[in-house]
Amino acid sequence: KTLSCLAAIDLLFAQGYVSKAIVFVPRLNLAAQFEEDWLDFSQRLPWGPATMGPLYCRPNEAPLMLTGASGYITTYGSLTSQPELHLSEVNERTVIVFDEAQQLGVDVDGSTRSAEEAEKLKQRAGFVISMSGTPLRANGSRLLFAEYAETKNEKGIYPLLPNVSSSY
């Protein structure tokens, strides 16, 4: 899912829809992995040279955007500890990626803090990509930005209606 996401973002840059990418992940090791994946994948895109520049894993301090970068990667913890810092980076030409989106639980009983802050970012961003291999959180609550069927299935849950799906 990471490479598909990176390919989609590069095409958004190529078509002029976005000029910045911000990626949120649950843990620092995943942020570093996302950075490394783009560094490698950007050199072998099937349509030619990458349009999007580097994405750097960033600590929770300004400046988040480094000179020459097309975006940054950070954690949900960073978002919840200093939401204003991240909100100031987002505009209509920003694509935001929420990786491992099961971290963004939302339900009638309330949402996670990261989901609340993610919703604020979405209001300013031009595009949002929400990725998860998990259709529900462990507690059964729904994922933020996901669409679900209107009726429960035989297991008593509302099935996820994926925008895109794949299998092996």
Phi and psi restraints in degrees (value plus and minus 20) as a CYANA .aco file:
   2 THR   PHI     -83.9   -43.9
   2 THR   PSI     -66.5   -26.5
   3 LEU   PHI     -87.1   -47.1
   3 LEU   PSI     -58.2   -18.2
   4 SER   PHI     -81.8   -41.8
   4 SER   PSI     -62.1   -22.1
   5 CYS   PHI     -82.9   -42.9
   5 CYS   PSI     -67.3   -27.3
   6 LEU   PHI     -82.4   -42.4
   6 LEU   PSI     -59.3   -19.3
   7 ALA   PHI     -82.5   -42.5
   7 ALA   PSI     -64.6   -24.6
   8 ALA   PHI     -82.1   -42.1
   8 ALA   PSI     -61.9   -21.9
   9 ILE   PHI     -85.1   -45.1
   9 ILE   PSI     -62.6   -22.6
  10 ASP   PHI     -80.7   -40.7
  10 ASP   PSI     -59.0   -19.0
  11 LEU   PHI     -87.0   -47.0
  11 LEU   PSI     -55.6   -15.6
  12 LEU   PHI     -82.7   -42.7
  12 LEU   PSI     -59.1   -19.1
  13 PHE   PHI     -84.7   -44.7
  13 PHE   PSI     -66.5   -26.5
  14 ALA   PHI     -81.1   -41.1
  14 ALA   PSI     -56.7   -16.7
  15 GLN   PHI    -103.6   -63.6
  15 GLN   PSI     -22.8    17.2
  16 GLY   PHI      60.6   100.6
  16 GLY   PSI      -7.3    32.7
  17 TYR   PHI     -96.4   -56.4
  17 TYR   PSI     -51.5   -11.5
  18 VAL   PHI    -153.6  -113.6
  18 VAL   PSI     138.6   178.6
  19 SER   PHI    -150.1  -110.1
  19 SER   PSI     -17.0    23.0
  20 LYS   PHI    -173.3  -133.3
  20 LYS   PSI     122.8   162.8
  21 ALA   PHI    -144.9  -104.9
  21 ALA   PSI     113.5   153.5
  22 ILE   PHI    -145.8  -105.8
  22 ILE   PSI     107.5   147.5
  23 VAL   PHI    -138.4   -98.4
  23 VAL   PSI     109.7   149.7
  24 PHE   PHI    -132.7   -92.7
  24 PHE   PSI     112.7   152.7
  25 VAL   PHI    -152.7  -112.7
  25 VAL   PSI     143.7   183.7
  26 PRO   PHI     -91.4   -51.4
  26 PRO   PSI     -54.5   -14.5
  27 ARG   PHI    -155.0  -115.0
  27 ARG   PSI     136.3   176.3
  28 LEU   PHI     -80.1   -40.1
  28 LEU   PSI     -57.9   -17.9
  29 ASN   PHI     -83.3   -43.3
  29 ASN   PSI     -52.9   -12.9
  30 LEU   PHI     -91.7   -51.7
  30 LEU   PSI     -52.9   -12.9
  31 ALA   PHI     -84.3   -44.3
  31 ALA   PSI     -65.1   -25.1
  32 ALA   PHI     -84.0   -44.0
  32 ALA   PSI     -58.7   -18.7
  33 GLN   PHI     -84.4   -44.4
  33 GLN   PSI     -61.7   -21.7
  34 PHE   PHI     -80.8   -40.8
  34 PHE   PSI     -63.6   -23.6
  35 GLU   PHI     -81.0   -41.0
  35 GLU   PSI     -67.2   -27.2
  36 GLU   PHI     -84.1   -44.1
  36 GLU   PSI     -60.6   -20.6
  37 ASP   PHI     -79.8   -39.8
  37 ASP   PSI     -63.4   -23.4
  38 TRP   PHI     -88.4   -48.4
  38 TRP   PSI     -59.5   -19.5
  39 LEU   PHI     -77.9   -37.9
  39 LEU   PSI     -63.5   -23.5
  40 ASP   PHI     -93.5   -53.5
  40 ASP   PSI     -71.7   -31.7
  41 PHE   PHI     -85.7   -45.7
  41 PHE   PSI     -52.5   -12.5
  42 SER   PHI     -83.8   -43.8
  42 SER   PSI     -39.6     0.4
  43 GLN   PHI    -106.8   -66.8
  43 GLN   PSI     -28.2    11.8
  44 ARG   PHI    -159.8  -119.8
  44 ARG   PSI      16.5    56.5
  45 LEU   PHI     -86.0   -46.0
  45 LEU   PSI     118.8   158.8
  46 PRO   PHI     -85.0   -45.0
  46 PRO   PSI     -41.7    -1.7
  47 TRP   PHI    -118.4   -78.4
  47 TRP   PSI     -15.0    25.0
  48 GLY   PHI      98.8   138.8
  48 GLY   PSI    -181.0  -141.0
  49 PRO   PHI     -81.0   -41.0
  49 PRO   PSI     125.3   165.3
  50 ALA   PHI     -86.7   -46.7
  50 ALA   PSI     123.4   163.4
  51 THR   PHI    -110.2   -70.2
  51 THR   PSI     -59.3   -19.3
  52 MET   PHI     -94.3   -54.3
  52 MET   PSI     116.5   156.5
  53 GLY   PHI    -101.8   -61.8
  53 GLY   PSI    -182.3  -142.3
  54 PRO   PHI     -84.5   -44.5
  54 PRO   PSI     129.6   169.6
  55 LEU   PHI    -135.8   -95.8
  55 LEU   PSI     106.6   146.6
  56 TYR   PHI    -134.5   -94.5
  56 TYR   PSI     118.1   158.1
  57 CYS   PHI     -89.3   -49.3
  57 CYS   PSI     104.4   144.4
  58 ARG   PHI    -143.5  -103.5
  58 ARG   PSI     121.3   161.3
  59 PRO   PHI     -93.4   -53.4
  59 PRO   PSI     154.0   194.0
  60 ASN   PHI    -105.0   -65.0
  60 ASN   PSI      41.0    81.0
  61 GLU   PHI    -169.2  -129.2
  61 GLU   PSI     129.7   169.7
  62 ALA   PHI     -96.6   -56.6
  62 ALA   PSI     126.7   166.7
  63 PRO   PHI    -103.2   -63.2
  63 PRO   PSI     120.6   160.6
  64 LEU   PHI     -97.0   -57.0
  64 LEU   PSI     -55.7   -15.7
  65 MET   PHI    -111.5   -71.5
  65 MET   PSI      98.5   138.5
  66 LEU   PHI    -106.0   -66.0
  66 LEU   PSI     134.8   174.8
  67 THR   PHI     -76.8   -36.8
  67 THR   PSI     109.9   149.9
  68 GLY   PHI      64.6   104.6
  68 GLY   PSI     -26.7    13.3
  69 ALA   PHI    -103.3   -63.3
  69 ALA   PSI     132.8   172.8
  70 SER   PHI    -119.8   -79.8
  70 SER   PSI     -23.2    16.8
  71 GLY   PHI     151.8   191.8
  71 GLY   PSI    -191.8  -151.8
  72 TYR   PHI    -165.0  -125.0
  72 TYR   PSI     143.8   183.8
  73 ILE   PHI    -146.4  -106.4
  73 ILE   PSI     114.1   154.1
  74 THR   PHI    -171.1  -131.1
  74 THR   PSI    -193.9  -153.9
  75 THR   PHI    -124.8   -84.8
  75 THR   PSI     142.6   182.6
  76 TYR   PHI     -82.1   -42.1
  76 TYR   PSI     -53.4   -13.4
  77 GLY   PHI     -81.7   -41.7
  77 GLY   PSI     -58.4   -18.4
  78 SER   PHI     -83.2   -43.2
  78 SER   PSI     -61.9   -21.9
  79 LEU   PHI     -82.2   -42.2
  79 LEU   PSI     -64.6   -24.6
  80 THR   PHI     -96.8   -56.8
  80 THR   PSI     -44.8    -4.8
  81 SER   PHI    -101.8   -61.8
  81 SER   PSI     -49.5    -9.5
  82 GLN   PHI    -162.8  -122.8
  82 GLN   PSI      46.7    86.7
  83 PRO   PHI     -80.4   -40.4
  83 PRO   PSI     -54.5   -14.5
  84 GLU   PHI     -84.7   -44.7
  84 GLU   PSI     -54.2   -14.2
  85 LEU   PHI     -80.3   -40.3
  85 LEU   PSI     -62.2   -22.2
  86 HIS   PHI     -98.4   -58.4
  86 HIS   PSI     -58.3   -18.3
  87 LEU   PHI     -80.1   -40.1
  87 LEU   PSI     -55.5   -15.5
  88 SER   PHI     -87.2   -47.2
  88 SER   PSI     -36.6     3.4
  89 GLU   PHI    -109.3   -69.3
  89 GLU   PSI     -30.7     9.3
  90 VAL   PHI    -119.9   -79.9
  90 VAL   PSI     115.0   155.0
  91 ASN   PHI    -166.2  -126.2
  91 ASN   PSI    -194.0  -154.0
  92 GLU   PHI     -87.3   -47.3
  92 GLU   PSI     -30.5     9.5
  93 ARG   PHI    -125.1   -85.1
  93 ARG   PSI       3.4    43.4
  94 THR   PHI    -128.9   -88.9
  94 THR   PSI     116.9   156.9
  95 VAL   PHI    -125.9   -85.9
  95 VAL   PSI     110.0   150.0
  96 ILE   PHI    -131.6   -91.6
  96 ILE   PSI     114.3   154.3
  97 VAL   PHI    -133.3   -93.3
  97 VAL   PSI     109.2   149.2
  98 PHE   PHI    -131.2   -91.2
  98 PHE   PSI      78.8   118.8
  99 ASP   PHI    -106.2   -66.2
  99 ASP   PSI     129.3   169.3
 100 GLU   PHI      33.3    73.3
 100 GLU   PSI      34.9    74.9
 101 ALA   PHI     -84.6   -44.6
 101 ALA   PSI     -27.0    13.0
 102 GLN   PHI     -83.9   -43.9
 102 GLN   PSI     -32.3     7.7
 103 GLN   PHI     -89.8   -49.8
 103 GLN   PSI     -37.1     2.9
 104 LEU   PHI    -123.4   -83.4
 104 LEU   PSI      50.6    90.6
 105 GLY   PHI     -98.8   -58.8
 105 GLY   PSI     122.3   162.3
 106 VAL   PHI    -163.6  -123.6
 106 VAL   PSI     118.2   158.2
 107 ASP   PHI    -177.4  -137.4
 107 ASP   PSI     151.5   191.5
 108 VAL   PHI     -83.4   -43.4
 108 VAL   PSI     -44.4    -4.4
 109 ASP   PHI    -104.4   -64.4
 109 ASP   PSI     -22.5    17.5
 110 GLY   PHI     110.3   150.3
 110 GLY   PSI     146.3   186.3
 111 SER   PHI    -135.0   -95.0
 111 SER   PSI     143.6   183.6
 112 THR   PHI     -92.0   -52.0
 112 THR   PSI     139.2   179.2
 113 ARG   PHI     -82.0   -42.0
 113 ARG   PSI     -60.5   -20.5
 114 SER   PHI     -84.5   -44.5
 114 SER   PSI     -54.7   -14.7
 115 ALA   PHI     -86.0   -46.0
 115 ALA   PSI     -60.3   -20.3
 116 GLU   PHI     -82.1   -42.1
 116 GLU   PSI     -63.2   -23.2
 117 GLU   PHI     -92.0   -52.0
 117 GLU   PSI     -56.4   -16.4
 118 ALA   PHI     -81.9   -41.9
 118 ALA   PSI     -58.9   -18.9
 119 GLU   PHI     -82.0   -42.0
 119 GLU   PSI     -58.6   -18.6
 120 LYS   PHI     -84.3   -44.3
 120 LYS   PSI     -61.2   -21.2
 121 LEU   PHI     -83.8   -43.8
 121 LEU   PSI     -61.4   -21.4
 122 LYS   PHI     -78.5   -38.5
 122 LYS   PSI     -54.3   -14.3
 123 GLN   PHI     -82.4   -42.4
 123 GLN   PSI     -46.6    -6.6
 124 ARG   PHI    -119.8   -79.8
 124 ARG   PSI     -44.2    -4.2
 125 ALA   PHI     -98.0   -58.0
 125 ALA   PSI     132.2   172.2
 126 GLY   PHI     -97.4   -57.4
 126 GLY   PSI     -56.0   -16.0
 127 PHE   PHI    -160.5  -120.5
 127 PHE   PSI     127.0   167.0
 128 VAL   PHI    -152.4  -112.4
 128 VAL   PSI     110.5   150.5
 129 ILE   PHI    -136.0   -96.0
 129 ILE   PSI     100.7   140.7
 130 SER   PHI    -135.2   -95.2
 130 SER   PSI      99.7   139.7
 131 MET   PHI    -141.2  -101.2
 131 MET   PSI     117.0   157.0
 132 SER   PHI    -179.5  -139.5
 132 SER   PSI     123.2   163.2
 133 GLY   PHI    -114.0   -74.0
 133 GLY   PSI     -15.9    24.1
 134 THR   PHI    -140.2  -100.2
 134 THR   PSI     100.1   140.1
 135 PRO   PHI     -95.3   -55.3
 135 PRO   PSI     -39.6     0.4
 136 LEU   PHI    -161.1  -121.1
 136 LEU   PSI     136.3   176.3
 137 ARG   PHI     -94.1   -54.1
 137 ARG   PSI     143.3   183.3
 138 ALA   PHI     -77.1   -37.1
 138 ALA   PSI     -50.8   -10.8
 139 ASN   PHI    -106.4   -66.4
 139 ASN   PSI     -15.0    25.0
 140 GLY   PHI      66.9   106.9
 140 GLY   PSI     -24.1    15.9
 141 SER   PHI     -94.7   -54.7
 141 SER   PSI     139.3   179.3
 142 ARG   PHI     -97.6   -57.6
 142 ARG   PSI     140.5   180.5
 143 LEU   PHI    -110.1   -70.1
 143 LEU   PSI     119.8   159.8
 144 LEU   PHI     -82.0   -42.0
 144 LEU   PSI     121.4   161.4
 145 PHE   PHI      51.8    91.8
 145 PHE   PSI     -18.6    21.4
 146 ALA   PHI    -114.5   -74.5
 146 ALA   PSI     131.5   171.5
 147 GLU   PHI    -126.1   -86.1
 147 GLU   PSI     121.1   161.1
 148 TYR   PHI    -145.9  -105.9
 148 TYR   PSI     135.4   175.4
 149 ALA   PHI     -82.0   -42.0
 149 ALA   PSI     136.9   176.9
 150 GLU   PHI    -102.4   -62.4
 150 GLU   PSI     -34.5     5.5
 151 THR   PHI    -143.4  -103.4
 151 THR   PSI     130.4   170.4
 152 LYS   PHI     -93.7   -53.7
 152 LYS   PSI     131.6   171.6
 153 ASN   PHI    -108.4   -68.4
 153 ASN   PSI    -191.6  -151.6
 154 GLU   PHI     -84.9   -44.9
 154 GLU   PSI     -38.6     1.4
 155 LYS   PHI    -110.2   -70.2
 155 LYS   PSI     -20.7    19.3
 156 GLY   PHI      63.3   103.3
 156 GLY   PSI      -2.5    37.5
 157 ILE   PHI    -138.5   -98.5
 157 ILE   PSI     138.9   178.9
 158 TYR   PHI    -105.6   -65.6
 158 TYR   PSI      94.2   134.2
 159 PRO   PHI     -87.7   -47.7
 159 PRO   PSI     123.9   163.9
 160 LEU   PHI     -88.2   -48.2
 160 LEU   PSI     117.7   157.7
 161 LEU   PHI    -125.1   -85.1
 161 LEU   PSI      74.8   114.8
 162 PRO   PHI     -90.5   -50.5
 162 PRO   PSI     125.2   165.2
 163 ASN   PHI     -97.2   -57.2
 163 ASN   PSI     -56.8   -16.8
 164 VAL   PHI    -162.5  -122.5
 164 VAL   PSI     119.4   159.4
 165 SER   PHI    -161.5  -121.5
 165 SER   PSI     139.4   179.4
 166 SER   PHI    -170.7  -130.7
 166 SER   PSI     143.0   183.0
 167 SER   PHI    -171.1  -131.1
 167 SER   PSI     154.5   194.5
